[in-house]
Amino acid sequence: MSDINTTLLQNMRRELANIKPSAIRSFNKEVSSIPGIIKLTLGEPDFDTPQHIKDAAKASIDNNHTHYPPTPGTDGLRAAAANFLNTKYNLNYKPTQILATVGATEAIWSSLYAITNPGDQVIVPTPIWPMYLSIVNGMGLKPILVNTEPNDFVLSAQMIEDTLAQHDHVKVVLLNFPSNPTGKTYSREAIEEIAAVLRDKEIFVVSDEIYSELTYGKTHTSVAEILPEQTILLNGVSKSHAMTGWRLGIVAAPEGIIDKIITVHQFTVTTVPYTTQDAGEEAFSNGIDDALPMREEYIKRANFVHEAMTKMGFRADKPEGAFYYFAKLPEWLDEDTATFAHNLAYEQAVALVDATPFGPGAEGYIRISYASSMEDLQEAMKRIQKYLDSRRK
Ligand SMILES: Cc1ncc(COP(=O)(O)O)c(C=O)c1O
């Protein structure tokens, strides 16, 4: 093996020095070798992709959809995705306003790259999925972290106003709801108030609504309904259709703006694999309601976990969506969250996540992904109880 040229290494992209490897993924990998471990770590549905979507993918290959598909997505996929958004969330997108991306992750990257210049400020409500911090930092943008814990984990219009009063280069406000990691969502009123503050300002909202189909017991209001001209809406099939491995996200944005995002997409990934696009078309059309039975199951699990955890002394609100349980450790337990997560994994073979990497407001919290079978969740709760019992002595 050749020696590392340290000068070359030091002269690589500066911003990468600000990016930490995913603590959640490395913890997940570390604990995977523990015998009998129950992992409640990653945000990955335990359901399989619905059969009709798999059949559409097989037909796609048999139909020789094996060449380059169009850069922004096939006509069929873009039409189905626009119809899905319009029908479900009272929106008004044309197929030409839709871009198919390699997962929602690429949707975040291509959108932010297209709308910002290095040094632009981005309002990042925290706790937030750490990928956002990596992308914002990696692109040379300036994150302004706003801790939403004091407002029940919802970014208020007032918080935005206060932040804008102190920063004059804000280009983007990021939103994600239902939220990873808090399981909270935004009411229609909250969205209307945010829109009222941002309307007619030279500021974009990048609204990650990838968990929109997993909203519990209330209607999901998209920012794109209230503030369409300034909103870049992100969604996808990873969570709603249990399709994380297919890598399909979507961006919906006003004409003109979407074209620039398509340009970024073109010179980074060219296009999304054809088979995935055909599967996505099936998901957004014949599978328009595929998330509903899964959502029912997630609600049952959320209720079960909430009851069990609060009985054990954890402090949390009932989730309003997505599939995460975000809780504070029992007051009497004299342990920090990293120690707790580590010891619980090694002593009782249950892995959950220390929430600290999700940013300000997440200190003292742990996150459980309840996208796991009820049997595993039941067993995990018993093991957590045993762990607490061992600490009481
Ligand atoms: C808030 C949020 N946005 C985007 C993604 C990424 O989705 P995808 O797998 O489609 O890239 C995730 C995945 O965990 C997420 O939690």
The ligand as an SDF file (V2000), in Angstrom:
LIG
                    3D

 16 16  0  0  0  0  0  0  0  0999 V2000
  -35.8080   13.8280    8.3160 C   0  0  0  0  0  0  0  0  0  0  0  0
  -35.2400   12.9280    7.2930 C   0  0  0  0  0  0  0  0  0  0  0  0
  -35.0570   13.3850    6.0500 N   0  0  0  0  0  0  0  0  0  0  0  0
  -34.5350   12.6090    5.0920 C   0  0  0  0  0  0  0  0  0  0  0  0
  -34.1600   11.3100    5.3630 C   0  0  0  0  0  0  0  0  0  0  0  0
  -33.5100   10.5080    4.2670 C   0  0  0  0  0  0  0  0  0  0  0  0
  -34.3730    9.8140    3.4970 O   0  0  0  0  0  0  0  0  0  0  0  0
  -33.8090    8.9040    2.3070 P   0  0  0  0  0  0  0  0  0  0  0  0
  -33.5120    7.5610    2.8780 O   0  0  0  0  0  0  0  0  0  0  0  0
  -34.9300    8.8910    1.3190 O   0  0  0  0  0  0  0  0  0  0  0  0
  -32.5870    9.5450    1.7620 O   0  0  0  0  0  0  0  0  0  0  0  0
  -34.3140   10.7850    6.6490 C   0  0  0  0  0  0  0  0  0  0  0  0
  -33.8880    9.4160    6.9640 C   0  0  0  0  0  0  0  0  0  0  0  0
  -33.7410    9.0170    8.0900 O   0  0  0  0  0  0  0  0  0  0  0  0
  -34.8770   11.6240    7.6330 C   0  0  0  0  0  0  0  0  0  0  0  0
  -35.0580   11.1780    8.8830 O   0  0  0  0  0  0  0  0  0  0  0  0
  1  2  1  0
  2  3  1  0
  2 15  2  0
  3  4  2  0
  4  5  1  0
  5  6  1  0
  5 12  2  0
  6  7  1  0
  7  8  1  0
  8  9  2  0
  8 10  1  0
  8 11  1  0
 12 13  1  0
 12 15  1  0
 13 14  2  0
 15 16  1  0
M  END
$$$$
